[in-house]
Amino acid sequence: MASFRNLAAALIACVIISAPAIAQTTTHRPAYGCFKVSVPELNIRQTASANGAVVATAIKNEILVKRRRYCTLRGFWCAVTTNKGIQGFADKSMMTVAACPARLAQ
């Protein structure tokens, strides 16, 4: 019984000691991937609607980070973050799936 307690205590200590290191390495990784803008200009909107206010504009070949696993139910709008950190929604038909740049995978 004592050896089980010692083993449990050692495991808990390992988790506590290594947890900050794990959190540090994963905070900047785009969890859901990236998109590349495929049109000359793409409006980033405040809401997932063509009527939503434009909060930013992305240019062709700009990489946008996908903020959610899935796009809207119909799949027309995706939650994204621009390279300037602005969050909004972009029309999925105007983007292609792309590899995330190394600077985002640190």
C-alpha positions in Angstrom: 0.0 0.0 0.0 2.8 2.4 0.8 4.5 1.8 -2.6 1.2 2.6 -4.3 1.0 5.9 -2.4 4.7 6.7 -3.3 4.0 5.9 -7.0 0.8 8.0 -7.0 2.7 10.9 -5.3 5.5 10.7 -7.9 3.0 10.7 -10.8 1.2 13.7 -9.4 4.6 15.5 -8.9 5.6 14.8 -12.6 2.3 16.1 -13.9 2.5 19.3 -11.8 6.1 19.9 -12.8 5.6 19.3 -16.5 2.2 21.0 -16.9 3.5 24.5 -17.3 5.9 23.3 -20.0 3.2 21.5 -21.9 0.9 24.6 -21.7 3.6 26.9 -22.9 4.4 24.8 -26.0 0.7 24.5 -27.1 -0.7 28.0 -26.6 0.4 29.4 -29.9 -0.4 26.5 -32.2 -3.4 26.9 -34.4 -5.6 24.0 -33.2 -7.9 23.8 -36.2 -5.6 24.7 -39.1 -5.3 27.6 -41.5 -6.8 29.0 -44.7 -5.3 30.9 -47.6 -7.3 33.7 -49.2 -7.9 32.9 -52.8 -9.5 36.1 -54.0 -8.0 39.6 -54.4 -9.7 40.9 -51.2 -11.8 39.1 -48.6 -13.9 40.9 -46.0 -13.6 39.6 -42.5 -17.0 40.2 -40.8 -18.1 40.6 -37.3 -20.9 38.0 -37.6 -21.3 35.0 -39.9 -23.5 36.8 -42.4 -23.1 38.9 -45.5 -24.8 41.7 -43.6 -22.3 41.6 -40.7 -20.1 44.6 -40.3 -16.7 44.4 -41.9 -14.0 44.4 -39.2 -10.9 43.8 -41.5 -9.9 42.9 -45.0 -7.5 40.1 -46.0 -5.6 40.1 -49.3 -4.9 37.3 -51.7 -2.5 34.6 -50.3 -2.8 35.9 -46.8 -3.0 33.1 -44.2 -6.0 33.1 -41.8 -6.1 30.9 -38.7 -9.2 28.8 -38.2 -10.6 29.5 -34.7 -13.2 26.6 -34.6 -13.1 23.0 -35.6 -16.2 23.4 -37.8 -17.5 26.2 -39.9 -21.2 27.3 -39.6 -23.9 24.7 -40.0 -24.3 25.3 -43.7 -20.5 25.6 -44.0 -20.5 29.0 -45.6 -18.7 31.0 -42.9 -15.7 30.2 -40.9 -14.4 31.8 -37.7 -10.9 33.1 -38.4 -8.1 35.3 -37.0 -6.1 37.5 -39.3 -2.3 37.9 -39.0 -3.0 41.2 -37.1 -5.0 39.3 -34.5 -8.4 40.5 -35.6 -11.1 37.9 -35.2 -14.2 37.5 -37.3 -15.9 35.4 -40.0 -14.9 34.8 -43.6 -16.7 33.3 -46.6 -15.3 29.7 -46.9 -15.8 29.7 -50.7 -13.2 32.4 -51.0 -10.4 30.5 -49.2 -8.6 27.2 -49.6 -7.2 25.0 -46.8 -3.5 25.7 -46.3 -0.6 24.7 -44.1 0.0 27.0 -41.2 3.2 28.9 -41.3 6.1 27.8 -39.1 5.8 31.1 -37.0 2.3 29.9 -35.9 3.5 26.4 -35.0 6.0 27.5 -32.3 
